[in-house]
Amino acid sequence: QVQLVESGGGLVQPGGSLRLSCAASGFIFSIYAMGWYRQAPGEQRELVAVITRGGTTNYPDSLKGRFTISRDNAKKTVYLQMNSLKPEDTAVYYCNADLNSVVAYWGQGTQVTVSS
């Protein structure tokens, strides 16, 4: 069955870094666009980063320069490198697989907490 399993979340101090991983299985990873979203308590889920099957990346302007998404099709894994973390980056981070907006899969989420 389809699985997206996130890992790498945790507690980090402001200014620190984390790298999230999302291991995929059960579908043809290489043809899907992959993305990271986040949801803070009381807030709507928002896009953090997306990478197309061709490797093109896109970020909200507010996160450009701090977050980097990448993918390894051989390992069926997508990564999110997060640098210069701020308390407002605290959220549950979700991995997403999307095929032309027709099929979409979600992971269970991993908690990222930025606090001193």
C-alpha positions in Angstrom: 0.0 0.0 0.0 1.0 3.6 -0.3 3.1 5.0 2.5 4.8 8.3 3.1 6.8 8.2 6.3 8.3 11.4 7.6 11.2 11.6 10.0 13.8 14.0 11.3 11.5 16.3 13.3 12.2 17.4 16.8 13.1 20.2 19.1 15.7 22.8 17.9 16.8 26.1 19.2 16.1 29.3 17.2 18.8 29.7 14.5 19.3 25.9 14.3 18.8 23.5 11.5 16.9 20.3 10.8 16.6 18.0 7.9 13.3 16.2 7.4 13.1 13.0 5.3 10.1 11.4 3.7 10.4 7.8 2.6 7.9 6.7 0.0 6.6 3.3 -1.1 3.7 1.8 -2.9 3.7 4.1 -5.9 5.9 5.2 -8.8 7.8 7.9 -6.8 9.7 9.4 -9.8 6.6 10.6 -11.7 5.1 12.4 -8.7 5.7 16.0 -7.6 6.7 15.9 -4.0 6.0 18.6 -1.5 6.2 19.6 2.2 3.4 21.4 4.0 3.1 22.5 7.5 0.3 23.2 9.9 0.6 25.1 13.1 -2.0 24.9 15.9 -5.1 26.8 14.9 -3.8 27.5 11.5 -4.5 26.2 8.0 -2.1 23.8 6.3 0.3 25.8 4.2 2.8 25.0 1.4 6.5 24.9 2.4 8.2 23.6 -0.7 7.5 21.6 -3.8 9.8 19.7 -6.2 8.5 18.5 -9.5 9.4 15.2 -11.0 11.9 17.1 -13.2 13.5 18.6 -10.2 12.1 22.2 -10.4 11.6 23.6 -7.0 9.2 26.3 -5.7 8.9 28.0 -2.3 6.7 30.7 -0.8 8.6 34.0 -0.8 8.6 34.0 3.0 10.7 30.8 3.1 13.1 31.3 0.2 16.7 31.1 1.2 16.1 29.2 4.4 14.4 26.0 3.3 15.6 23.6 0.5 13.7 20.7 -0.9 15.5 17.9 -2.7 14.6 14.4 -3.9 16.4 11.1 -4.5 14.4 9.0 -6.9 16.7 6.0 -6.4 15.9 6.0 -2.6 12.3 7.2 -3.1 12.9 9.9 -0.6 12.3 13.6 -0.5 14.2 15.9 1.9 13.6 19.3 3.5 16.6 21.1 4.8 15.6 23.8 7.1 18.1 26.4 8.3 18.0 29.5 10.5 14.8 28.2 12.1 12.5 30.5 13.9 9.9 29.9 16.6 7.2 30.6 13.9 8.4 27.6 12.0 7.0 25.4 14.8 4.4 23.1 13.2 3.6 19.6 12.1 5.3 19.1 8.8 3.6 16.8 6.2 5.0 15.1 3.2 2.8 15.2 0.0 2.9 13.3 -3.2 0.9 14.7 -6.1 0.2 13.5 -9.6 -1.2 16.3 -11.7 -3.6 17.2 -8.9 -5.5 14.0 -9.7 -3.9 11.7 -7.1 -2.5 12.9 -3.9 -1.0 11.1 -0.9 -0.1 12.4 2.6 2.2 11.3 5.3 1.3 11.3 9.0 3.4 14.3 9.8 6.4 15.0 12.0 6.5 17.7 14.7 9.1 20.5 14.5 9.4 22.7 17.5 11.7 25.7 17.5 12.2 27.0 21.0 14.9 28.0 23.4 
